[in-house]
Amino acid sequence: MKTLQDILYKVGALEISGQLDLDIPMISFDSRNISKGGLFVAVRGYQVDGHQFIDMAINKGAAAVICMELPRTLLDGICYIKVKDSSLALGQLAANFYDRPSESIKLIGITGTNG
């Protein structure tokens, strides 16, 4: 299992409130899918802003939250990480969580002009 500090590598945290030595079993940007100890990433979409669901994710068991705006009230025992762009952070977090699989991909390109 990865710790929060492990998966924050190259994420570019602007502000951190809380402990980073948490074991993180899963990452989700959908508050309905969060389980105990999970990391919730509040992503702004075209129709819905994930920041509206931070409280719901915490109530479902999220131990940490990645967001672009910190909530007015920060709860004890929850780690809040403020980033510039949570969508970009989500990609880096996922890569770190799964041991950066793209670094070990072998790619072969075949090109041609007539076929």
C-alpha positions, -999 to 999 in steps of 0.1 A, spaced: 0 0 0 12 35 -8 14 64 16 0 98 8 36 112 7 46 86 -19 18 94 -43 23 132 -40 56 129 -59 56 156 -86 21 167 -79 30 203 -70 12 208 -37 7 245 -30 -5 240 6 -8 210 29 -29 207 60 -26 174 79 -5 143 81 12 128 50 20 94 65 -14 80 57 -18 47 40 -40 53 9 -58 22 -5 -75 39 -34 -79 72 -53 -112 85 -68 -126 117 -82 -162 104 -77 -173 109 -41 -198 80 -45 -169 55 -50 -147 66 -20 -140 39 6 -124 41 40 -89 57 39 -93 67 3 -80 99 -14 -107 121 -30 -97 144 -58 -121 173 -63 -121 180 -100 -140 208 -117 -160 197 -147 -182 215 -171 -214 207 -153 -203 197 -118 -176 209 -94 -161 182 -73 -154 207 -45 -192 205 -37 -187 168 -28 -157 171 -4 -179 167 27 -197 137 11 -164 120 4 -152 126 39 -184 112 53 -179 81 32 -144 76 47 -119 97 27 -88 103 47 -73 129 23 -86 155 -2 -69 171 -32 -85 203 -42 -79 237 -58 -97 256 -31 -95 245 6 -129 242 23 -137 269 49 -136 244 77 -108 219 78 -116 188 99 -91 172 122 -78 139 110 -82 147 73 -53 158 51 -61 186 27 -37 193 -2 -42 224 -23 -30 222 -59 -31 246 -89 -50 221 -112 -67 190 -97 -72 174 -131 -35 174 -138 -28 163 -103 -51 134 -107 -31 120 -136 2 123 -117 -14 108 -85 -27 78 -105 7 73 -122 25 74 -88 -1 51 -72 4 25 -99 42 28 -99 44 50 -131 36 22 -156 43 44 -186 80 45 -177 83 8 -185 63 6 -217 83 -6 -247 70 11 -279 77 2 -314 66 23 -344 62 10 -379 57 35 -407 54 33 -444 42 53 -474 22 27 -494 5 5 -472 
